[in-house]
């Protein structure tokens, strides 16, 4: 999330799919806070892993849209003209003094090592999901060893 906000501060406006990728990250952060409070650890670790996998999946889908492997949402790909989502100011640019804020989901705004921001998000989200899974496995083993001690 911090990297996304830093890119945004540097002038890289997010597209709709970029914003979608942020929601599961925010949920994972909230889950991390709940873990610190002491709520049921196994369920929260599963939810954290699920959130990381969801944002990785969205990142992979977004990468496919950027690379032209498949079509994306009509509101932010191709011509970006999904008439059902347009305001009067979108149809009549002169009706608004503000510049157009439509960011296309199928255009790569930045890339490093031939990977776009969406690709990097997918990659690092899979790494985060792996960390959630490792924490889950460790907590599972700890809960199993605690049960065997109390059974004796």
C-alpha positions as CSV (number, residue, x, y, z in Angstrom):
1,X,0.0,0.0,0.0
2,X,2.8,2.4,0.8
3,X,4.4,1.8,-2.6
4,X,1.1,2.5,-4.3
5,X,0.7,5.8,-2.5
6,X,4.3,6.8,-3.2
7,X,3.7,6.1,-6.9
8,X,0.5,8.1,-6.7
9,X,2.3,11.0,-5.0
10,X,4.9,10.8,-7.8
11,X,2.2,11.5,-10.4
12,X,1.1,8.0,-11.4
13,X,-2.7,8.1,-11.0
14,X,-4.3,4.7,-10.4
15,X,-6.7,3.1,-12.7
16,X,-9.9,1.4,-11.5
17,X,-8.2,-2.0,-11.3
18,X,-5.3,-0.6,-9.4
19,X,-7.8,0.7,-6.8
20,X,-9.4,-2.8,-6.7
21,X,-6.0,-4.3,-5.8
22,X,-5.8,-2.0,-2.8
23,X,-8.9,-3.2,-1.0
24,X,-7.6,-6.7,-0.1
25,X,-4.3,-5.1,1.1
26,X,-6.3,-2.8,3.4
27,X,-8.3,-5.8,4.6
28,X,-5.0,-7.7,5.3
29,X,-3.7,-4.6,7.3
30,X,-6.9,-4.6,9.3
31,X,-6.5,-8.3,10.0
32,X,-2.9,-7.7,11.1
33,X,-4.3,-5.1,13.6
34,X,-6.9,-7.6,14.8
35,X,-4.1,-10.2,15.4
36,X,-2.4,-7.7,17.6
37,X,-5.6,-7.4,19.7
38,X,-5.6,-11.1,20.3
39,X,-8.6,-12.4,18.3
40,X,-8.7,-16.0,17.1
41,X,-5.4,-16.4,15.4
42,X,-6.0,-19.3,13.0
43,X,-9.1,-17.8,11.4
44,X,-7.5,-14.4,11.0
45,X,-4.3,-15.9,9.5
46,X,-6.5,-17.8,6.9
47,X,-8.4,-14.6,6.2
48,X,-5.0,-12.7,5.8
49,X,-3.8,-15.3,3.3
50,X,-7.0,-15.2,1.4
51,X,-6.8,-11.4,1.1
52,X,-3.2,-11.6,-0.2
53,X,-4.2,-14.3,-2.7
54,X,-7.2,-12.1,-3.9
55,X,-5.0,-9.1,-4.5
56,X,-2.5,-11.3,-6.3
57,X,-5.3,-12.7,-8.5
58,X,-6.5,-9.2,-9.3
59,X,-2.9,-8.2,-10.1
60,X,-2.5,-11.2,-12.4
61,X,-5.8,-10.3,-14.2
62,X,-4.8,-6.7,-14.5
63,X,-1.4,-7.8,-16.0
64,X,-3.3,-9.8,-18.6
65,X,-5.4,-6.8,-19.4
66,X,-2.3,-4.6,-19.8
67,X,-0.6,-7.2,-22.0
68,X,-3.7,-7.7,-24.2
69,X,-4.1,-11.4,-23.2
70,X,-7.8,-10.8,-22.4
71,X,-10.3,-8.0,-22.2
72,X,-10.8,-5.9,-19.0
73,X,-13.7,-3.9,-17.7
74,X,-15.1,-1.7,-20.4
75,X,-15.1,1.4,-18.2
76,X,-11.3,1.6,-18.2
77,X,-10.1,-0.3,-21.2
78,X,-10.2,0.2,-25.0
79,X,-11.8,3.5,-25.6
80,X,-13.0,3.7,-22.0
81,X,-16.4,4.7,-23.1
82,X,-18.8,2.6,-21.2
83,X,-21.8,5.0,-21.6
84,X,-23.6,3.7,-18.6
85,X,-20.8,5.0,-16.3
86,X,-20.3,8.4,-17.8
87,X,-21.3,11.7,-16.4
88,X,-22.3,14.8,-18.4
89,X,-18.8,16.2,-17.8
90,X,-17.3,13.1,-19.4
91,X,-19.5,13.4,-22.5
92,X,-18.9,17.1,-22.8
93,X,-15.4,17.9,-21.7
94,X,-16.1,21.6,-22.0
95,X,-18.8,21.3,-19.3
96,X,-16.0,20.8,-16.8
97,X,-12.9,22.9,-16.2
98,X,-11.1,19.9,-14.7
99,X,-8.8,17.7,-16.8
100,X,-10.0,14.2,-17.6
101,X,-9.2,11.8,-14.8
102,X,-9.8,8.6,-16.7
103,X,-6.8,6.3,-16.4
104,X,-6.8,3.4,-18.7
105,X,-6.5,-0.1,-17.2
106,X,-5.0,-1.6,-20.3
107,X,-2.0,0.8,-20.5
108,X,1.2,0.2,-18.6
109,X,2.1,3.4,-16.9
110,X,5.3,2.2,-15.3
111,X,7.4,-1.0,-15.5
112,X,10.7,-2.3,-14.1
113,X,12.4,-5.4,-15.4
114,X,9.5,-5.8,-18.0
115,X,7.0,-6.0,-15.1
116,X,4.2,-3.5,-14.6
117,X,3.0,-2.2,-11.3
118,X,0.2,-4.7,-11.5
119,X,2.7,-7.5,-12.1
120,X,4.8,-6.4,-9.2
121,X,1.8,-6.3,-7.0
122,X,0.8,-9.8,-8.0
123,X,4.4,-11.1,-7.4
124,X,4.8,-9.4,-4.0
125,X,1.2,-10.4,-3.0
126,X,2.1,-14.0,-3.6
127,X,5.1,-13.6,-1.4
128,X,2.9,-12.0,1.3
129,X,0.4,-14.9,0.9
130,X,3.3,-17.3,1.5
131,X,4.2,-15.4,4.7
132,X,0.6,-15.6,5.9
133,X,0.6,-19.4,5.1
134,X,3.9,-19.8,7.0
135,X,2.4,-18.0,10.0
136,X,-0.7,-20.1,9.7
137,X,1.3,-23.4,9.7
138,X,3.4,-22.2,12.7
139,X,0.2,-21.3,14.6
140,X,-1.4,-24.6,13.6
141,X,1.5,-26.6,14.9
142,X,1.6,-24.6,18.1
143,X,-2.1,-25.2,18.7
144,X,-1.7,-28.9,18.0
145,X,1.2,-29.2,20.4
146,X,-0.8,-27.3,23.1
147,X,-3.7,-29.7,22.7
148,X,-1.4,-32.7,23.1
149,X,0.1,-31.2,26.3
150,X,-3.3,-30.5,27.8
151,X,-4.6,-34.0,26.9
152,X,-1.8,-35.7,28.9
